[in-house]
Amino acid sequence: MASGAGYNKMFPVSWTELHRDARALAWRLADIGPFKGLVAVTRGGLVPAAIVARELNLRLIDTICCSTYDRMERGAKVELLKGTTAEQDHGEGWLIVDDLVDTGVTARAVRARLPKAHFATVYAKPAGRPTVDSYITEVSQDTWILFPWDQEAVMAKTIVELKGGQ
């Protein structure tokens, strides 16, 4: 969990849950499309975008690559690493997919480049929710979402070990 970033809760998401939620998002988006193509916001949006693209039968897929997280600490500055061809028509007819909208910093930067696109995320927090058009699950602002690609299998400590005993 990000230290000192105001997170008090943990929301672990399994691969199965992510797949279910991304499919639910695709169901919602099916009534909004059709879309010319899909733009995945890297890196977090890559997996949900693959699921949504499959479910909506989208074959034209691009990425917009930007960074606002430096390991575990959030930053307020968005660094654009790679743009997208969807910018040529301001995103009109395109679908943007990301895993999460948190504070909305990344979403606002992407939206500025693709103002006519439909922006969808699997998860949304209150501060960022107004920056996206569609989402499936809302979580509180003080919750850290632990995505399956950020988890690793480790042996759990016993209660005695957690309390400092042997």
Rosetta blueprint (number, residue, H / E / L):
1 M L
2 A L
3 S L
4 G L
5 A L
6 G L
7 Y L
8 N L
9 K E
10 M E
11 F E
12 P E
13 V L
14 S L
15 W H
16 T H
17 E H
18 L H
19 H H
20 R H
21 D H
22 A H
23 R H
24 A H
25 L H
26 A H
27 W H
28 R H
29 L H
30 A H
31 D L
32 I L
33 G L
34 P L
35 F L
36 K L
37 G E
38 L E
39 V E
40 A E
41 V E
42 T E
43 R L
44 G L
45 G L
46 L H
47 V H
48 P H
49 A H
50 A H
51 I H
52 V H
53 A H
54 R H
55 E H
56 L L
57 N L
58 L L
59 R L
60 L L
61 I E
62 D E
63 T E
64 I E
65 C E
66 C E
67 S E
68 T E
69 Y E
70 D E
71 R L
72 M L
73 E E
74 R E
75 G E
76 A E
77 K E
78 V E
79 E E
80 L E
81 L E
82 K E
83 G L
84 T L
85 T H
86 A H
87 E H
88 Q H
89 D H
90 H L
91 G L
92 E L
93 G L
94 W E
95 L E
96 I E
97 V E
98 D E
99 D E
100 L E
101 V E
102 D L
103 T L
104 G L
105 V H
106 T H
107 A H
108 R H
109 A H
110 V H
111 R H
112 A H
113 R H
114 L L
115 P L
116 K L
117 A L
118 H E
119 F E
120 A E
121 T E
122 V E
123 Y E
124 A E
125 K L
126 P L
127 A L
128 G L
129 R H
130 P H
131 T H
132 V L
133 D L
134 S E
135 Y E
136 I E
137 T E
138 E E
139 V L
140 S L
141 Q L
142 D L
143 T E
144 W E
145 I E
146 L E
147 F L
148 P H
149 W H
150 D H
151 Q L
152 E L
153 A L
154 V L
155 M L
156 A L
157 K L
158 T L
159 I H
160 V H
161 E H
162 L H
163 K L
164 G L
165 G L
166 Q L
